[in-house]
Amino acid sequence: MKYSMVLALVAGFPLAGYAQNDAAGQFMSYGERPAYLIDRLEDGELKDTLLACQGQTPERTGFSIGHRGASLMFPEHTVQANRAAARQGAGILECDVTFTKDQELVCRHAQNDLHTTTNILTTELAGKCSTPFSPAQGGEDAAAECLTSDITLAEFRTLTPKMDSSDPTATTPEAYQGGVAPWRTTLYSDGAELMTHAESIALFDSLGADFTPELKTPEVEMPFEGYSREDYAQALVDEYRAAGIDPSRVWAQSFDLDDVLYWIENEPEFGKQAVYLMDEYADPGYDPNDPGTWPHSMKELKAMGVNYIAPPMWMLVTLVDAGAIVPNALAMAAQEAGMNVITWTLERSGPLANGGGWYFRTVADAIDSDGDYYELLHVLAQDVGVVGVFSDWPATVTYYANCMEL
């Protein structure tokens, strides 16, 4: 036992966040952030409850989902980001799946993000980018676009990942690598490693976590060199089968309902937990509080065989006149239809002093403190009844879930 821990025990202080290795051999810790957020909660029942759990032992939970790993502070979709997420108790980890020029599956948030998430523009591979780097000049921002399908898997493996960012004022590719948000960090970027989808399966399994791969919308016309959208959706499932992963551990996701329906029809064991990411409900003309504007009702989706939906957080809540955050019509309809609801993304908004931004857009008038991360999470868990929450810093959700015995 560390000397500092001995002193703490003697002094009678609770030791929040310390744990022995879990069943998968992973040391787990909440770190400082949950306590930081709880300190900023308004006095009341929620704060008292969370404070009472400060001596609890961290435990892995499927309610806590690592969004691209622990991407608040680690380069997303890297080995290191996911190890950090597992140490924070995330029971499910995510690989956003896209494909290379030779049709190999890799983990990237988008097919066209290599110019902001890797060093490709400062390598010899820059010449293969769909849109070469152009410097800021004449009032125009710096720009580039580099796709995973621009390069082979072997070439992809030579890249170095970095925090997702770019500097629109840059006049050189090197300067374009900057622009990291001030509330993020590059402290943990050195030595980060990219992953293929198959490598993510092996890693997550070794960490004791389950899987939520997302089939990303292609940025190239499909079929791509003979590779169809159906081939792509099937390849994702095939890599879990090849690894011997039980389908009950996999929640395959897509923003395209056709992908989800493909899995339901062609891979029913995987399809029963396929997750429909509902971004179209955010488009102009659609109102989560007005069922008459929805492309599909919750009962219609359920009848199609969709058992899981995943709207963004703001799409599940609204404010009442008194200023309280409550479930909205979409959330209530999902409950009535017996739908499992997952939501995204906590801890992606930075400081919450000014309404919280996009992820809090329907409840912005109630958001003025970082403690409101827990206020919204509490409503999502207890009133909306979500079964999982994506987070850029899973410890925040893990602490809450452990405390509430979710």
CORKA-V845037 format. One record per pair of residues at least 12 apart in sequence whose ideal C-beta (glycine too) atoms are under 10 Angstrom apart, sorted by the first residue. I is the first residue (numbers start at 1). J is the second residue. If there is no record, write none. Layout:
I|J, I|J
//
This chain:
1|18, 2|18, 5|18, 13|54, 13|55, 14|51, 14|52, 14|53, 14|54, 14|55, 14|56, 15|54, 15|55, 15|57, 16|29, 16|30, 16|31, 16|32, 16|34, 16|35, 16|38, 16|51, 16|53, 16|54, 16|55, 16|56, 16|57, 16|58, 16|399, 17|29, 17|30, 17|31, 17|32, 17|33, 17|34, 17|35, 17|54, 17|55, 17|56, 17|57, 17|58, 17|88, 17|395, 17|399, 18|30, 18|55, 18|57, 18|58, 19|56, 19|57, 19|58, 19|59, 19|60, 19|87, 19|89, 20|57, 22|57, 22|58, 22|59, 22|60, 22|86, 22|87, 22|89, 22|207, 22|208, 23|60, 23|208, 24|60, 24|86, 24|205, 24|206, 24|207, 24|208, 24|209, 25|206, 25|207, 25|208, 26|60, 26|83, 26|86, 26|87, 26|88, 26|89, 26|206, 26|207, 26|208, 26|209, 27|58, 27|86, 27|87, 28|57, 28|58, 28|59, 28|60, 28|86, 28|87, 28|88, 28|89, 28|208, 28|395, 28|398, 29|58, 29|87, 29|88, 29|89, 29|395, 29|398, 30|54, 30|56, 30|57, 30|58, 30|87, 30|88, 30|89, 30|394, 30|395, 30|396, 30|398, 30|399, 30|402, 31|58, 31|70, 31|84, 31|87, 31|88, 31|393, 31|395, 31|396, 31|399, 32|395, 33|72, 33|73, 33|88, 33|347, 33|370, 33|373, 33|393, 33|395, 33|396, 33|399, 34|50, 34|53, 34|54, 34|58, 34|88, 34|373, 34|374, 34|393, 34|395, 34|396, 34|397, 34|398, 34|399, 34|400, 34|402, 34|403, 35|50, 35|51, 35|54, 35|399, 36|370, 36|371, 36|396, 37|50, 37|347, 37|352, 37|369, 37|370, 37|371, 37|372, 37|373, 37|374, 37|375, 37|377, 37|393, 37|395, 37|396, 37|399, 37|400, 38|50, 38|51, 38|53, 38|54, 38|370, 38|371, 38|373, 38|374, 38|396, 38|399, 38|400, 38|403, 39|51, 39|370, 39|371, 40|352, 40|369, 40|370, 40|371, 40|372, 40|373, 40|374, 41|369, 41|370, 41|371, 41|372, 41|373, 41|374, 41|375, 41|378, 42|368, 42|369, 42|371, 42|372, 42|375, 44|375, 45|378, 46|371, 46|374, 46|375, 46|377, 46|378, 46|379, 46|382, 46|400, 47|371, 47|374, 47|375, 49|378, 49|400, 49|403, 49|404, 50|371, 50|374, 50|378, 50|399, 50|400, 50|403, 50|404, 51|403, 52|403, 53|399, 53|400, 53|402, 53|403, 53|404, 53|405, 54|399, 54|403, 56|399, 56|402, 56|403, 57|402, 58|87, 58|88, 58|89, 58|395, 58|398, 58|399, 58|402, 59|89, 59|91, 59|398, 59|401, 59|402, 59|405, 60|86, 60|87, 60|88, 60|89, 60|90, 60|91, 60|92, 60|207, 60|208, 60|209, 60|210, 60|394, 60|398, 60|401, 60|402, 61|89, 61|90, 61|91, 61|92, 61|388, 61|394, 61|397, 61|398, 61|399, 61|400, 61|401, 61|402, 61|405, 61|406, 62|90, 62|91, 62|92, 62|209, 62|210, 62|212, 62|249, 62|251, 62|387, 62|388, 62|401, 62|406, 63|89, 63|90, 63|91, 63|92, 63|342, 63|381, 63|386, 63|387, 63|388, 63|389, 63|394, 63|397, 63|398, 63|400, 63|401, 63|402, 63|404, 63|406, 64|85, 64|88, 64|89, 64|90, 64|91, 64|92, 64|209, 64|346, 64|388, 64|389, 64|390, 64|391, 64|394, 64|395, 64|396, 64|397, 64|398, 64|399, 64|400, 64|401, 64|402, 64|406, 65|85, 65|90, 65|91, 65|92, 65|93, 65|94, 65|209, 65|210, 65|212, 65|251, 65|310, 65|342, 65|343, 65|344, 65|345, 65|346, 65|387, 65|388, 65|389, 65|390, 65|391, 65|394, 65|397, 66|81, 66|82, 66|83, 66|84, 66|85, 66|86, 66|88, 66|89, 66|90, 66|91, 66|92, 66|93, 66|94, 66|204, 66|207, 66|209, 66|212, 66|390, 66|391, 66|392, 66|393, 66|394, 66|397, 66|398, 67|81, 67|85, 67|90, 67|93, 67|94, 67|96, 67|109, 67|212, 67|344, 67|345, 67|346, 67|347, 67|348, 67|389, 67|390, 67|391, 67|392, 67|393, 67|394, 67|397, 68|81, 68|82, 68|85, 68|93, 68|94, 68|95, 68|96, 68|107, 68|108, 68|109, 68|117, 68|164, 68|214, 68|345, 68|348, 68|390, 68|392, 69|81, 69|82, 69|83, 69|84, 69|85, 69|86, 69|88, 69|90, 69|93, 69|94, 69|95, 69|107, 69|192, 69|195, 69|200, 69|392, 69|394, 70|82, 70|83, 70|84, 70|85, 70|86, 70|87, 70|88, 70|90, 70|93, 70|188, 70|347, 70|391, 70|392, 70|393, 70|394, 70|395, 71|84, 71|85, 71|94, 71|109, 71|163, 71|164, 71|184, 71|345, 71|347, 71|348, 71|391, 71|392, 71|393, 71|394, 72|84, 72|163, 72|181, 72|183, 72|184, 72|185, 72|346, 72|347, 72|348, 72|350, 72|391, 72|392, 72|393, 72|394, 72|395, 72|396, 73|163, 73|183, 73|184, 73|185, 73|186, 73|187, 73|188, 73|189, 73|392, 73|393, 74|161, 74|163, 74|184, 74|185, 74|187, 74|188, 74|189, 74|192, 74|392, 74|393, 75|117, 75|118, 75|160, 75|161, 75|162, 75|163, 75|164, 75|186, 75|188, 75|189, 75|190, 75|192, 75|193, 75|194, 76|94, 76|96, 76|107, 76|108, 76|109, 76|113, 76|117, 76|161, 76|162, 76|163, 76|164, 76|192, 76|392, 77|94, 77|95, 77|96, 77|97, 77|106, 77|107, 77|108, 77|109, 77|113, 77|117, 77|161, 77|164, 77|192, 77|194, 77|195, 77|200, 78|107, 78|117, 78|161, 78|162, 78|188, 78|189, 78|191, 78|192, 78|193, 78|194, 78|195, 79|107, 79|161, 79|191, 79|192, 79|193, 79|194, 79|195, 79|199, 79|200, 79|203, 80|161, 80|188, 80|189, 80|190, 80|191, 80|192, 80|193, 81|93, 81|107, 81|161, 81|188, 81|192, 81|193, 81|195, 81|392, 82|94, 82|95, 82|107, 82|195, 82|200, 82|203, 82|204, 82|207, 82|209, 83|203, 83|206, 83|207, 84|188, 84|393, 84|394, 84|395, 85|204, 85|207, 85|209, 85|391, 85|392, 85|393, 85|394, 85|395, 85|398, 86|203, 86|204, 86|206, 86|207, 86|208, 86|209, 86|394, 87|207, 87|394, 87|395, 87|398, 88|391, 88|393, 88|394, 88|395, 88|396, 88|397, 88|398, 88|399, 89|209, 89|394, 89|395, 89|397, 89|398, 89|399, 89|401, 89|402, 90|204, 90|207, 90|209, 90|210, 90|388, 90|390, 90|391, 90|393, 90|394, 90|395, 90|397, 90|398, 91|207, 91|208, 91|209, 91|210, 91|388, 91|394, 91|398, 91|401, 92|204, 92|209, 92|210, 92|211, 92|212, 92|249, 92|250, 92|251, 92|342, 92|388, 92|390, 92|394, 93|200, 93|201, 93|203, 93|204, 93|205, 93|207, 93|209, 93|210, 93|211, 93|212, 93|213, 93|394, 94|107, 94|109, 94|200, 94|204, 94|209, 94|211, 94|212, 94|213, 94|214, 94|251, 94|253, 94|344, 94|390, 95|107, 95|108, 95|109, 95|195, 95|196, 95|197, 95|198, 95|199, 95|200, 95|201, 95|203, 95|204, 95|211, 95|212, 95|213, 95|214, 95|236, 95|239, 96|108, 96|109, 96|110, 96|111, 96|113, 96|197, 96|200, 96|212, 96|213, 96|214, 96|215, 96|216, 96|253, 97|111, 97|196, 97|197, 97|200, 97|213, 97|214, 97|215, 97|216, 97|232, 97|233, 97|235, 97|236, 97|239, 97|252, 97|253, 97|254, 98|110, 98|111, 98|112, 98|113, 98|147, 98|148, 98|149, 98|197, 98|214, 98|215, 98|216, 98|217, 98|218, 98|219, 98|232, 99|111, 99|147, 99|148, 99|149, 99|153, 99|197, 99|215, 99|216, 99|218, 99|220, 99|224, 99|227, 99|231, 99|232, 99|235, 99|236, 100|147, 100|148, 100|149, 100|150, 100|151, 100|152, 100|153, 100|154, 100|155, 100|156, 100|157, 100|196, 101|128, 101|147, 101|148, 101|149, 101|150, 101|151, 101|152, 101|153, 101|155, 101|156, 101|220, 101|224, 101|225, 102|149, 102|151, 102|152, 102|153, 102|154, 102|155, 102|156, 102|225, 102|227, 103|149, 103|152, 103|153, 103|224, 103|225, 103|226, 103|227, 103|231, 103|232, 103|235, 104|148, 104|152, 104|153, 104|154, 104|156, 104|196, 104|197, 104|198, 104|235, 105|148, 105|153, 105|196, 105|197, 105|198, 105|199, 105|200, 105|213, 105|215, 105|232, 105|235, 105|236, 105|238, 105|239, 106|148, 106|153, 106|156, 106|157, 106|194, 106|195, 106|196, 106|197, 106|198, 106|199, 106|200, 107|148, 107|161, 107|194, 107|195, 107|196, 107|197, 107|198, 107|199, 107|200, 107|203, 107|213, 107|214, 107|216, 108|147, 108|148, 108|156, 108|161, 108|194, 108|195, 108|197, 108|216, 109|164, 109|214, 109|216, 110|147, 110|148, 110|164, 110|216, 110|217, 110|218, 110|219, 111|146, 111|147, 111|148, 111|149, 111|150, 111|216, 111|217, 111|218, 111|219, 111|220, 111|224, 112|129, 112|130, 112|131, 112|144, 112|145, 112|146, 112|147, 112|148, 112|149, 112|150, 112|216, 112|218, 112|219, 112|220, 113|145, 113|146, 113|147, 113|148, 113|164, 113|166, 113|216, 113|219, 114|126, 114|128, 114|129, 114|130, 114|144, 114|145, 114|146, 114|147, 114|148, 114|150, 114|151, 114|156, 114|159, 114|161, 115|129, 115|130, 115|131, 115|132, 115|133, 115|143, 115|144, 115|145, 115|146, 115|147, 115|166, 115|173, 115|176, 115|177, 116|144, 116|145, 116|146, 116|162, 116|163, 116|164, 116|165, 116|166, 116|176, 116|177, 116|179, 117|146, 117|159, 117|161, 117|162, 117|163, 117|164, 117|165, 117|166, 117|194, 118|146, 118|148, 118|156, 118|158, 118|159, 118|160, 118|161, 118|162, 118|164, 118|177, 118|192, 118|194, 119|158, 119|159, 119|160, 119|161, 119|162, 119|173, 119|174, 119|177, 120|133, 120|144, 120|146, 120|150, 120|151, 120|155, 120|156, 120|158, 120|159, 120|160, 120|173, 121|133, 121|142, 121|144, 121|146, 121|166, 121|170, 121|172, 121|173, 121|174, 121|176, 121|177, 122|160, 122|172, 122|173, 122|174, 122|176, 122|177, 123|155, 123|158, 123|159, 123|160, 123|173, 124|155, 124|158, 125|146, 125|150, 125|151, 125|152, 125|155, 125|156, 125|158, 125|159, 126|144, 126|146, 126|173, 127|150, 128|146, 128|147, 128|150, 128|151, 128|152, 128|155, 129|144, 129|145, 129|146, 129|147, 129|150, 129|151, 130|144, 130|145, 130|146, 130|147, 130|149, 130|150, 130|219, 130|220, 131|143, 131|144, 131|145, 131|146, 131|147, 131|150, 132|144, 132|145, 132|146, 132|173, 133|145, 133|146, 133|170, 133|172, 133|173, 133|176, 134|170, 134|171, 134|176, 135|169, 135|170, 135|171, 135|172, 135|173, 135|175, 135|176, 136|167, 136|168, 136|169, 136|170, 136|171, 136|172, 136|175, 136|176, 137|171, 140|168, 141|166, 141|167, 141|168, 141|169, 141|170, 142|166, 142|167, 142|168, 142|169, 142|170, 142|171, 142|172, 142|173, 142|175, 142|176, 142|179, 143|166, 143|168, 143|170, 143|176, 144|166, 144|170, 144|173, 144|176, 145|219, 146|159, 147|218, 147|219, 147|220, 148|216, 148|218, 148|219, 148|220, 149|218, 149|219, 149|220, 149|224, 149|225, 149|227, 150|220, 153|196, 156|194, 156|196, 157|193, 157|194, 157|195, 157|196, 158|194, 159|194, 160|189, 160|190, 160|191, 160|192, 160|193, 160|194, 161|189, 161|191, 161|192, 161|193, 161|194, 161|195, 162|177, 162|178, 162|180, 162|186, 162|189, 162|190, 162|192, 163|177, 163|178, 163|179, 163|180, 163|181, 163|184, 163|185, 163|186, 163|187, 163|188, 163|189, 163|192, 164|179, 164|180, 164|181, 164|184, 165|177, 165|178, 165|179, 165|180, 165|181, 165|184, 165|186, 166|178, 166|179, 166|180, 167|179, 167|180, 181|350, 182|350, 182|351, 183|349, 183|350, 183|351, 184|350, 184|392, 196|239, 197|211, 197|213, 197|235, 197|236, 197|239, 197|240, 198|238, 198|239, 198|240, 198|242, 198|243, 199|239, 200|213, 200|239, 201|213, 201|239, 201|240, 201|242, 201|243, 201|244, 201|245, 201|250, 202|243, 202|245, 204|245, 204|249, 205|243, 205|244, 205|245, 205|249, 209|249, 210|245, 210|246, 210|248, 210|249, 210|250, 210|251, 210|273, 211|240, 211|243, 211|245, 211|249, 211|250, 211|251, 211|252, 212|249, 212|250, 212|251, 212|252, 212|253, 212|273, 212|275, 212|308, 212|310, 212|342, 212|388, 212|390, 213|236, 213|237, 213|239, 213|240, 213|250, 213|251, 213|252, 213|253, 213|254, 213|275, 214|236, 214|251, 214|252, 214|253, 214|254, 214|255, 214|259, 214|275, 214|277, 214|310, 215|229, 215|232, 215|233, 215|235, 215|236, 215|237, 215|252, 215|253, 215|254, 215|255, 215|256, 215|259, 215|260, 215|262, 215|263, 215|274, 215|277, 216|232, 216|253, 216|254, 216|255, 216|256, 217|229, 217|254, 217|255, 217|256, 217|259, 217|279, 218|232, 218|256, 229|256, 229|258, 229|259, 229|262, 230|258, 230|259, 230|262, 230|266, 232|259, 232|262, 233|252, 233|254, 233|256, 233|258, 233|259, 233|260, 233|261, 233|262, 233|263, 233|266, 233|267, 233|274, 234|262, 234|263, 234|266, 234|267, 236|250, 236|252, 236|253, 236|254, 236|259, 236|263, 236|267, 236|270, 237|250, 237|252, 237|262, 237|263, 237|266, 237|267, 237|269, 237|270, 237|271, 237|274, 238|267, 240|252, 240|267, 240|270, 241|267, 241|269, 241|270, 245|270, 246|269, 247|263, 247|267, 247|268, 247|269, 247|270, 247|271, 247|272, 247|273, 248|269, 248|270, 248|272, 248|273, 249|273, 250|263, 250|267, 250|269, 250|270, 250|273, 250|274, 251|270, 251|273, 251|274, 251|275, 251|308, 251|310, 251|340, 251|342, 251|388, 252|267, 252|270, 252|271, 252|273, 252|274, 252|275, 252|308, 253|273, 253|274, 253|275, 253|276, 253|277, 253|308, 253|310, 253|342, 253|344, 254|274, 254|275, 254|276, 254|277, 255|275, 255|276, 255|277, 255|278, 255|279, 255|280, 255|310, 256|276, 256|277, 256|279, 256|280, 257|276, 257|277, 257|278, 257|280, 257|295, 257|296, 257|301, 257|304, 257|306, 259|274, 259|276, 259|277, 260|274, 260|275, 260|276, 260|277, 260|301, 260|304, 260|305, 260|306, 260|307, 260|308, 260|309, 261|274, 261|276, 261|304, 261|305, 261|306, 262|274, 263|275, 263|305, 264|304, 264|305, 264|306, 264|307, 265|304, 265|305, 268|305, 271|305, 271|306, 271|307, 272|305, 272|306, 272|307, 272|308, 273|307, 273|308, 273|340, 274|305, 274|306, 274|307, 274|308, 275|306, 275|307, 275|308, 275|309, 275|310, 275|340, 275|341, 275|342, 275|388, 276|296, 276|301, 276|304, 276|306, 276|307, 276|308, 276|309, 276|310, 276|311, 276|339, 276|342, 277|308, 277|309, 277|310, 277|311, 277|312, 277|342, 277|344, 278|294, 278|295, 278|296, 278|301, 278|309, 278|310, 278|311, 278|312, 278|315, 278|330, 278|334, 278|341, 279|310, 279|311, 279|312, 279|315, 280|294, 280|295, 280|296, 281|293, 281|294, 281|295, 281|296, 281|309, 281|311, 281|312, 281|315, 281|330, 282|311, 282|312, 282|314, 282|315, 282|358, 282|361, 283|295, 286|315, 286|330, 287|315, 287|328, 287|329, 287|330, 288|311, 288|312, 288|314, 288|315, 288|316, 288|317, 288|318, 288|328, 288|329, 288|330, 288|331, 288|333, 288|362, 289|315, 289|318, 289|328, 289|329, 289|330, 289|331, 289|332, 289|362, 290|328, 290|329, 290|330, 291|329, 291|330, 291|332, 291|333, 294|329, 294|330, 294|333, 296|309, 297|330, 297|333, 297|336, 297|337, 298|329, 298|330, 298|331, 298|332, 298|333, 298|334, 298|335, 298|336, 298|337, 298|338, 298|339, 298|341, 299|333, 299|334, 299|336, 299|337, 299|338, 299|339, 300|337, 301|333, 301|334, 301|337, 301|339, 302|334, 302|336, 302|337, 302|338, 302|339, 303|337, 306|337, 306|339, 306|340, 307|337, 307|338, 307|339, 307|340, 308|339, 308|340, 308|341, 308|342, 308|387, 308|388, 309|330, 309|334, 309|337, 309|339, 309|340, 309|341, 309|342, 309|343, 310|340, 310|341, 310|342, 310|343, 310|344, 310|386, 310|388, 310|390, 311|330, 311|331, 311|334, 311|341, 311|342, 311|343, 311|344, 311|384, 311|386, 312|343, 312|344, 312|345, 312|348, 312|358, 312|359, 312|360, 312|361, 312|362, 312|390, 313|343, 313|344, 313|345, 313|346, 313|348, 313|349, 313|356, 313|358, 313|359, 313|360, 313|361, 313|362, 313|363, 313|376, 313|377, 313|379, 313|380, 313|384, 313|386, 313|389, 313|390, 314|328, 314|343, 314|356, 314|357, 314|358, 314|359, 314|360, 314|361, 314|362, 314|363, 314|364, 314|376, 315|328, 315|330, 315|331, 315|343, 315|344, 315|359, 315|361, 315|362, 316|328, 316|329, 316|330, 316|331, 316|332, 316|334, 316|341, 316|343, 316|362, 316|376, 316|379, 316|380, 316|383, 316|384, 316|385, 316|386, 317|330, 317|331, 317|343, 317|360, 317|362, 317|363, 317|366, 317|376, 317|379, 317|380, 317|383, 317|384, 318|330, 318|331, 318|362, 318|363, 319|362, 319|363, 319|364, 319|365, 319|366, 320|366, 322|366, 323|363, 323|365, 323|366, 324|363, 324|366, 324|375, 324|379, 325|360, 325|362, 325|363, 325|365, 325|366, 325|367, 325|372, 325|375, 325|376, 325|378, 325|379, 325|380, 325|383, 325|384, 326|363, 326|379, 326|383, 326|384, 327|379, 327|380, 327|382, 327|383, 327|384, 327|385, 328|362, 328|363, 328|384, 330|384, 331|343, 331|379, 331|380, 331|383, 331|384, 331|385, 331|386, 332|383, 332|384, 332|385, 334|384, 334|385, 334|386, 335|383, 335|384, 335|385, 339|385, 339|387, 340|385, 340|386, 340|387, 340|388, 341|380, 341|384, 341|385, 341|386, 341|387, 341|388, 342|386, 342|387, 342|388, 342|389, 342|390, 343|359, 343|376, 343|377, 343|380, 343|381, 343|384, 343|386, 343|387, 343|388, 343|389, 343|390, 344|359, 344|388, 344|389, 344|390, 344|391, 344|392, 345|358, 345|359, 345|389, 345|390, 345|391, 345|392, 346|359, 346|373, 346|374, 346|376, 346|377, 346|380, 346|389, 346|390, 346|391, 346|392, 346|393, 346|394, 346|396, 346|397, 346|400, 347|359, 347|370, 347|373, 347|377, 347|389, 347|390, 347|391, 347|392, 347|393, 347|394, 347|395, 347|396, 347|397, 348|390, 348|391, 348|392, 348|393, 349|367, 349|370, 349|372, 349|373, 349|392, 350|370, 350|392, 351|369, 351|370, 352|364, 352|367, 352|368, 352|369, 352|370, 352|371, 352|372, 352|373, 352|375, 352|376, 353|367, 353|368, 353|369, 353|370, 353|372, 354|367, 354|368, 355|367, 355|368, 355|372, 356|368, 356|369, 356|370, 356|372, 356|373, 356|376, 359|376, 360|372, 360|373, 360|376, 363|375, 363|376, 363|379, 373|391, 373|393, 373|396, 373|397, 373|400, 374|396, 374|397, 374|399, 374|400, 376|389, 377|389, 377|391, 377|396, 377|397, 377|400, 377|401, 377|404, 378|400, 378|404, 380|397, 380|400, 381|397, 381|400, 381|401, 381|404, 381|406, 382|404, 382|406, 386|406, 387|406, 388|401, 388|406, 389|401, 389|406
//
